[in-house]
Amino acid sequence: MKLMFISDIHGSSYYAAKAIEKYKEEGADYIVLLGDILYHGPRNSLPKEYEPKKVIQILNDLKDKIICVRGNCDAEVDQMVLEFPIMSDYNIIFHNNKRIFATHGHLFNESNMPPIEDGDIIIHGHTHIPVAKELDNKYILNPGSISLPKENNPNSYGIIEGKEFFIKDFDGNIIKSIVLE
């Protein structure tokens, strides 16, 4: 199974559409949305082509292929227009004999780890900074942000296939990668 991880769309129809193009190119089985879907948030500038209604349509067209968690900018009113569940603070996915704890990152993160075992994975967004590392026998992953990257990082997404995790930009360049032993 191949999973694509997208975080921090923040209402950008431009980057939501680009992410779906990459999802199709990658041939991923599912999209895992790591929160902050429609609203740009009070601390962020408006992203390119800020059109939450268009993002709703783009994502609802793939509702059967989306696994999602709630970000700190997501609200119950967003759930009223999105046709897939978004209100869970985390989701557990089993992949290649590993447990993936998918969350947004504002509640669980490297500083506040969830109850996971050695070899398990926590993947989150929230910081808008790509991360792929092992710490204390656990994997900490962050695909970065597709619409509002920080610290001079490119717009990016993540892919897990087999035992590898890649963070890629929209030109297909691998920004970071790690083997998930």
MOSUL-V871360 format. One record per pair of residues at least 4 apart in sequence whose C-alpha atoms are under 7 Angstrom apart, sorted by sequence separation. I is the first residue (numbers start at 0). J is the second residue. If there is no record, write none. Layout:
# MOSUL-V871360
I J
I J
This chain:
# MOSUL-V871360
11 15
12 16
13 17
14 18
15 19
16 20
17 21
18 22
19 23
20 24
21 25
22 26
23 27
39 43
45 49
50 54
51 55
52 56
53 57
54 58
55 59
56 60
58 62
61 65
69 73
73 77
74 78
75 79
77 81
93 97
94 98
104 108
107 111
108 112
115 119
133 137
134 138
144 148
148 152
159 163
160 164
167 171
168 172
22 27
93 98
102 107
107 112
133 138
143 148
148 153
159 164
167 172
168 173
8 14
39 45
78 84
92 98
93 99
107 113
132 138
133 139
148 154
158 164
159 165
167 173
168 174
8 15
78 85
91 98
92 99
132 139
147 154
157 164
158 165
166 173
167 174
91 99
92 100
131 139
132 140
146 154
157 165
158 166
165 173
166 174
91 100
130 139
131 140
145 154
157 166
166 175
90 100
91 101
130 140
131 141
144 154
145 155
156 166
157 167
165 175
166 176
89 100
90 101
130 141
144 155
145 156
155 166
156 167
165 176
89 101
90 102
129 141
130 142
143 155
144 156
155 167
156 168
164 176
165 177
89 102
128 141
129 142
142 155
143 156
155 168
164 177
37 51
88 102
129 143
142 156
154 168
155 169
163 177
164 178
128 143
142 157
153 168
154 169
163 178
69 85
127 143
128 144
162 178
163 179
67 84
68 85
69 86
120 137
121 138
122 139
123 140
124 141
127 144
162 179
67 85
68 86
69 87
118 136
119 137
120 138
121 139
122 140
123 141
124 142
162 180
3 22
68 87
69 88
104 123
117 136
118 137
119 138
120 139
121 140
122 141
124 143
62 82
68 88
99 119
100 120
101 121
102 122
103 123
104 124
105 125
117 137
118 138
127 147
128 148
62 83
68 89
98 119
99 120
100 121
101 122
102 123
103 124
104 125
127 148
128 149
59 81
68 90
97 119
98 120
99 121
100 122
101 123
103 125
127 149
59 82
3 27
128 152
142 166
2 27
55 80
1 27
2 28
3 29
4 30
5 31
6 32
9 35
10 36
55 81
1 28
2 29
3 30
4 31
5 32
6 33
7 34
8 35
9 36
10 37
0 28
2 30
3 31
4 32
5 33
6 34
7 35
8 36
9 37
10 38
2 31
6 35
7 36
8 37
9 38
10 39
9 39
40 72
32 65
34 67
70 103
13 47
30 64
31 65
32 66
33 67
34 68
38 72
68 102
69 103
71 105
11 46
13 48
29 64
30 65
31 66
32 67
33 68
34 69
35 70
38 73
68 103
11 47
12 48
29 65
30 66
31 67
32 68
34 70
35 71
11 48
12 49
33 70
35 72
36 73
11 49
12 50
35 73
10 49
11 50
12 51
15 54
34 73
10 50
11 51
10 51
12 53
16 57
12 54
11 54
10 54
131 175
131 176
132 177
131 177
95 161
33 101
33 102
34 103
33 103
33 123
33 124
46 146
46 147
7 124
6 124
7 125
14 145
14 146
11 146
6 142
8 144
5 142
6 143
7 144
8 145
9 146
4 142
6 144
7 145
8 146
6 145
7 146
5 145
5 156
4 156
5 157
4 157
3 157
4 158
3 158
2 158
3 159
2 159
1 159
2 160
1 160
0 160
